[in-house]
Amino acid sequence: MVAVLLVSLGASADDHPVPLSPSVEVWTDYVSGDSNTTDSSNGAFDTLFGTNHGYYGTMDIFTDIPKHAGGLGLVDMGVGVAVKPTTGVDVMVDAHYFQLAHADGSRERELGVEVDLTVAWIAKPFMLTGGYSFFRPGTAMTNLKAGGRGTERFAYVMTGVKF
């Protein structure tokens, strides 16, 4: 038997007439997992060809769900803040708190925290984007990765031309 679920809830607010045009977003995503991986039923939602980059953090820690969550599901609770300090510049910070939908064998659920900082500059037709992210693994992630690697960091710069 297969019984799977994916739920996504979010809310956002922005106030563009004020300086910096701030916006705030909060969200929770739930991807079901299999609470008993040894029986014949399957409760793990598989995103198949998911484009998880835009949803579960810039670092792509969870690109293959259920594999990267050990078949136990994923919960992503987050908050994002964005401002426009000047024309053509956007600054965004997203924070994700990841946990398993079902506890692992040691009864742990915390997968970790990821924080993403992105700065984008647009002067049509050109665009320059840069970012820095870090991921601090929780106990459940350390258990899934057989010891883990500690805090991970990621930085990038991307350019583009739009015709």
C-alpha positions in Angstrom: 0.0 0.0 0.0 1.2 3.5 -0.8 -0.1 6.5 1.2 2.0 9.6 0.7 1.5 13.3 1.3 3.1 16.7 0.4 1.7 19.9 2.1 3.1 23.4 1.7 1.8 26.4 3.6 3.1 29.9 3.4 2.3 33.6 4.0 4.0 36.8 2.9 3.7 40.5 3.5 5.4 43.4 1.8 5.2 47.2 2.2 6.7 48.8 -0.9 5.8 52.4 -0.2 8.3 52.6 2.7 12.1 52.8 2.4 13.9 49.6 1.4 10.6 48.0 0.3 10.8 45.2 2.9 9.0 41.9 2.5 8.7 38.9 4.9 7.7 35.4 4.1 7.1 32.4 6.4 6.5 28.8 5.3 6.2 25.2 6.3 6.6 22.3 3.9 5.8 18.7 4.9 6.9 15.8 2.8 5.7 12.5 4.2 8.1 9.7 5.2 7.8 6.1 6.0 7.5 5.5 9.7 8.3 1.8 9.3 10.7 1.1 6.4 10.7 -2.6 7.1 7.0 -3.3 6.3 5.3 -3.7 2.9 3.6 -0.3 2.9 5.3 2.9 1.7 4.6 6.3 3.2 7.5 8.2 1.7 6.6 10.9 -0.8 9.1 11.0 -3.8 9.6 14.3 -5.5 10.9 12.4 -8.6 12.2 15.2 -10.8 11.8 17.9 -8.1 13.2 21.4 -8.5 14.0 21.5 -4.8 16.6 24.3 -5.2 14.0 27.0 -4.9 12.2 25.3 -2.0 14.6 23.5 0.3 17.5 25.9 0.4 20.2 27.1 -2.0 22.7 24.5 -0.9 20.6 21.6 -2.3 21.2 19.4 0.7 17.8 17.7 0.0 17.6 17.2 -3.8 16.4 13.6 -3.7 13.6 13.1 -1.3 13.1 10.5 0.1 16.7 9.3 -0.3 18.4 12.4 1.4 16.0 12.1 4.3 16.6 8.4 4.8 13.0 7.7 3.7 11.7 9.3 6.9 10.2 12.4 5.3 11.1 16.1 5.5 9.7 19.1 7.3 11.1 22.6 6.3 10.0 25.5 8.5 11.4 28.8 7.3 11.4 32.6 7.2 12.7 34.9 4.5 13.3 38.6 4.5 14.0 40.8 1.5 14.9 44.5 1.0 15.8 46.8 -1.9 18.5 49.1 -0.6 18.6 51.0 -4.0 17.2 50.7 -7.5 18.2 47.5 -9.1 19.6 45.8 -6.0 17.8 43.1 -4.0 19.1 41.6 -0.8 17.4 38.4 0.5 18.0 36.2 3.6 16.2 32.9 4.0 16.5 30.6 7.1 15.4 27.0 7.0 14.9 24.7 9.9 14.9 21.1 8.7 13.7 18.0 10.5 12.6 14.5 9.7 8.8 13.9 9.5 9.4 10.7 11.5 12.1 10.1 14.1 15.1 8.0 13.1 16.2 4.9 15.1 17.7 7.0 17.8 14.4 9.0 18.1 16.1 12.1 16.7 14.4 14.4 14.2 16.6 17.5 13.8 18.3 17.6 10.4 19.8 21.0 10.7 19.6 24.7 9.9 20.5 26.4 6.6 20.8 30.2 6.1 21.0 31.7 2.6 22.1 35.2 1.8 21.5 36.4 -1.8 22.4 39.8 -3.4 21.2 40.5 -6.9 22.1 43.6 -9.0 20.1 44.2 -12.2 21.0 46.8 -14.8 19.0 45.6 -17.9 19.9 43.6 -19.8 22.6 42.5 -17.3 22.3 40.7 -14.0 24.9 39.9 -11.3 23.9 37.6 -8.4 26.0 36.4 -5.6 25.3 34.3 -2.5 26.6 32.7 0.6 25.0 29.9 2.5 25.8 27.7 5.5 24.3 24.5 6.8 24.7 23.4 10.4 23.7 19.7 10.7 21.5 18.4 13.5 21.8 15.1 15.3 19.5 13.3 12.9 21.6 14.4 9.9 24.7 13.3 11.6 23.1 9.9 12.2 21.9 9.6 8.5 25.4 10.6 7.2 27.2 8.2 9.6 29.0 11.0 11.4 28.5 13.9 9.1 31.0 16.6 8.1 30.1 19.4 10.4 29.0 22.9 9.2 29.0 23.2 5.4 29.5 26.4 3.4 28.6 27.4 -0.1 29.3 30.6 -2.1 28.6 31.5 -5.7 28.6 34.4 -8.2 26.4 34.2 -11.3 26.1 36.6 -14.3 23.4 36.8 -16.9 22.2 38.7 -19.9 18.5 38.8 -20.7 17.5 39.7 -24.3 
